[in-house]
Amino acid sequence: MFIDNVALTLSSGKGGPGCVSFRREKHVIQGGPDGGDGGKGGNVYFKVDKNTHTLSHFRNNQHLKARNGEPGMGRKMYGKSGEHLVIIVPPGTQVIDAETNEVLLDLLEEGDKQLFLEGGMGGLGNTHFKSSTNQRPEFAQPGRGGLTKAIKLELKLIADVGLVGFPNVGKSTLISVVSNAEPEIANYEFTTLTPKLGVVVTDDYQSYVMADIPGIIEGASEGKGLGIEFLRHIERTKFLLFMIDLANYRDLEEQYETLKKELKKFSEKLSQRDYAIALTRCDTLTPEEINEKVNFFLNLLSLKRNDLAQKYKAREDLHSYCQDVYERDGNLPFFVIPLSSVSKINVDPIKYALSDVIRKVRDEESRC
């Protein structure tokens, strides 16, 4: 079960009380106080583990507590500190204050460990209160209470490429063909009910992560369909691939404009993300029909790429074409290409074209 949003209450441990004790030994006349200090309460930490992909293990644990410190003991022995609570979360998890909705932690890097709540200090034993006027203190400090915080955990998947499209346009098929992901594939809408990640390997030293989310329909940003639940998963992606169905009853322009509108309504920043377009199920049309539809769509996007039909027919490498489209004006796609994941038409070209784009994006980020 995939769970990407949970509410929790976290508590750090309470400090152990100090001890009231007096030294009593044979042949020792003046014993005096020897109560030890209480142990410190356990802290609460968050730790990022890339082997964890869901928040489902918190489903039945709504209140998590660190251990309390143990009481001090005689002979000035300290109580044992409480065991820390380490909460394991997948990369991309945000810790949000349940009352104010403030983002308290944004956990991204593998192995990152952050202190969230500190445990209470242990109380002082009666040996600390001995003085010339009070040589027999019969009191000690109680331990300090721990901290309690109500939070929400939200998981936003981290990927290089996010697939965006209506239901049943071939997103799951593409990610299954180019990566190691194994999503459910069927001939009906909303077969993808949870986000899927796949690693696309292009050579021994180059790879990128692709994310498939449930299909977006008109009104998704307002709660229709499944899109609103998962749109946030593409917020962190570096690049978007719009998948538009050539054989859909909706025309290309309607699909494209609806997807752009829903992204913009959900997040203005997300709508400005760099993107490319794959025109899926091209094996259901003749080359002439594809040529007509593609040229119309390119003209719609102010892209004059008359050689695209030839590249489709020859199934040539897309690298030079992508380099040409890199030099573009405004918020236009990096490339537009017909695609059939089932018939393997342009699968390798789009795989390597996306690798070129991601490499370019990573280089820009490293210079910032």
N, C-alpha and C positions, 0 to 999 in steps of 0.2 A: 504494500500500500504506500502510495506517495503522499506525504503530508509536507506542505511547505509553509505552514503558518500555524504556530501554536502559542497558547498563553500559559505562562508559568509564574509561580511564586518561588523566589529563591531566598534562602536564609543562610547566613554565615553562622558559625558555631559560637556559643556563649563561652566566655572565659570561666575556668574552674575557680571555686572559692579558695581563699587562703586557709591555712590550717591553724587551729589553736592547739598548741602542744607545749609541754614542758619537759625538759630533760630530766629523766629519773634513772640514775644508774647507781649501782652499789658502790659505796665508798665515795660518791660525789655529793658533797653537801650542798653546794650552790649550783643547782642545775640550770635554772633560768629557762626562758622561752626558746623553743626551737622549731616553731611551725613553719613549714615551707610554703612557697607561693603556688597558686593554682596555675594550671596549664592554659595556654592561649587557645582560643577557639579556632576551628578550622576556617580557612579562607574559601571563597568561591572563585574559580577560574573558568575561563572559556579557552578551549584549545581547538585549533583547526586540524582536521584530519581528512585528506583527500579520498580516503577509502570509505568515507561515510557520504552517502548521497541523498539522505532524506532526514526529516525530523520526526519520523514516525515512532522512534523509540521513546519519545516524550509523551506519546498519546495518553498513556495511563499513569503518568507521573506528573501531577499538576503542582505539587509542592516538594521541592528538593532542598535538602538541608545538609550542611556540613556538620561534622561531629563537634560536640561540646568538648572543652578542655576538662581534664580530670582534676579533682581537688588536690591541694597540696597535702603533704604528709609530714609526720614528725621527723626529727633529726635533720631538719632543713632540706628535706627532699621536695623537689619540684614535682607538680602534677604533670602528666603527659599531655602534650598539645593535642588538640583535636585533629582528626584526619581531614585533609582538604577535600573539597568537592570539585572535581574537574569535569566540566561539561564538554563533551566531544560534539562538535558541529561540523558540517561540511563547508568547504570554501564558498563564500558568497552569502553567509548568514549575517543578518543584521540583528542587533539587540536593541529593542525599542522600548522606551518607557511607556507602560500601559496607561498612565494618567495623562501625560503631556504629548505623547507620540514623538518625543525627541529620540533621535538615533544616538544611542549611547556608545555602541561599538559597531564597527563595520569590519567583519573578519574575512580576509581575503587570502592571505598567504599560508601555504602549507606549513604546519608546525608552529604557527604563531600562537602564543599563550599569553592571555591577558588577565590580570587581576581585576575582578569585578566587585566583590564584596570582601572586606577584611573582617576577620574574626575578632571577637571581643578579647580584651586583655584579661589575663588571670589576676585574681585578687592577691594582695600581699598577705603573707602569713604573719602571725603575731610577733615573730622575732624582729620585724621591722619597727615595732612600736615600743620597744624597750627603751627606757630612759632612766635617768637618776631619780626621777620622781614617780616613775611607774615601772617598777622592776618585775611586775607580774601582770602584763597586759593579757586580758582574757577575751580579746576580740581580734578579728582578722577581717580583711576586706572580702566582700562577695565579688565574684567575677563580673565583668561588664557584659551586658547583653550583646548578642550579635546584631547584624543588620538584616532587614527583610525588604525585598523589592519585588513589586509586581511588574512583569515584563512581557513582551511579545517577541517571539523569534520569527523572522521572515527570511526565507531562503530565496535568493535571486541567483539563478544559475550563471556561471561565468563561462562564456564561450566566445570564440573569435567570429563565427558566422551564425546568425540566427535566421532560420527559415520562416518566412511570413507568407501566408496564403489562406484562401478559403478552405473549408473542409474537402477532403478527397481530391486534391489537385496533384498529389504525388510527392509530398514532403517526406513521408515515411519511407517511400520506395527509394528516393534519392539517398537519404542518409544510410539506408541499409546497403546500398550498392557501393557507396564511396567510403564507408567507414566500418568500424567494428560494431556498430549498434545493431540491435535486433528488435526493432519496434513491431507491433502488431500491424499487419497490412490486410485490408479487406475492402470490398467494393461497396462501402457505405460510409456515410459521413460520421465524423467524430470517432474513428477507430483509435485515434491517439487521445487518450484521456489524461495522460501525464506527460510532462516534458521528458525528452530523451536526449542524451548527449552521445556523440560519437567522435572518435579521434580519426581524422583523415591524414594518412601518411602519404607524402609525395616522394620522398627519397629518404636516405639513411639519416639525414640531419634536419629535415623539414617536416613539420606536421602542424595541424591546427584542429581546433575543437569546433564541431558543428552542433547546433541545438535545434531540435524539432519540437515545436510547441503545438498544442491543439489548434485546429482551424479557427480563423477569425471570421465572424460574420458581421454584417451591418448592425450597429448597435452594441458591439462587443464592449466598447469603452463605457457603456451605460449598464452593463450587466447581462446582456443577452448572450446565449450560447455559453461556451467555456472560455472564451478569449480573455475576459476581464480577470479571471483567476490566474492567468499565466502570462499576460502581457508584460508583467514586471520582470519575467525571466529573460526577456530580450533587452531590458534596459542596460545591462552590462556588456552586451555584445559589441564588438568593435565594428562589425559590418553586417548589413542585412541583405538577404537574398529574397526578393519578391518572386514567388512562384505563381504564375498566371496561366490558366488552363486554356489552351487553344480550342479544345473541344467542349468547353463549358457553354451552357445556355446563356450565361452572361457574356457580353462582349468584352474585349480586352480592356477598353477604356473604363468600363464600369467596374471591373475587378480592381484595376489599378487605382482608380480614384477612391473607391471605398476603403481599400487597405490604407492608403495614405491618410484619408480622413480619420479613420479609427486610431491610427498611430498618433496623429497630431492631437486628437481630443484626449488621448491618454497621457501623452507627454510631448510637449513642444520640442524638448531636447532630442527625444527619440526620433521625431519626424525629420530632423536635420541630419541624422546619421548617414554616412556614405552607404550606398547600396548598388546592387545590380539586379537584373531581371532575367529570369529563366521562363521561357514560354513552353510549358510542359505538354506532354502527349502529342508531340509533333508527328509521331508515327501513325496517327489516325487521319492525317490529311495528306494530300498530294503535295509535292514540292511547289507546284504552281500556287496552290491555295495558301501554303505557308508563306511563300514569297509575297503574295498580296497582303496577307494579314500583318506580316512582320514589317513590310515597308510602310503600311498605314500607321502602325504603332510607332515606328521610328520617327515618322513625320510628325506624329502627335507629340512626341517628346523632343522635337527639334533636333533629332539626330539624323544626319544624312549618311547612311551606311549602306550603299547599294550593293556592296560586295558580300553582304551577309548571306544571301541566298546561295551564292557559290560556295561559301564556307560550309553551309549546311549540307549541300549536295556532296562535296568532296570529303566532309567530315575531317577537315584539316585541323591542325593545332590552332588554338585560339590565341596563343601568346601575342603574336604581332598585332592582332586585332585589338586586344585589350590595351596594349601599349599605346595604340592610336587613340583609343577612347579615354585614356587617362587624362589627355589634354582636353578638358571639357569646361564649359562655362556654367555657373550656377549649380543648383542642386539636381543634377542629372545623373543617370545611372552610369556606373563604370563600364558596363557592357550589357547588351541584350542578345540573347542567344536561344534558338529553339532547342528543345531537350526532350529526350525520351529515355527515362531510366530503365524501362523494361527492355527496349530494343537496343540499349547501350549507345544511342545516338548522342554525340557531344558530351558524354559523361566524363571522359578523361580531359577534354579541353576545359570544361567548366571547373573541374577539380583543380587543375593547374592554374587556371585563371584566378580562382579564389585564393590560391596559395600566393600568387604574385601580389594580389591586393593586400592580403594580411601582412606579408613581408613589408610592404610599403607603409602600412599603418603602424606596424611595430617600430619601424625605423623613425617615423615621425614622432612617436611617443618617446623613444629613447633620446631624441634631441631636445625634447621639452624640459 
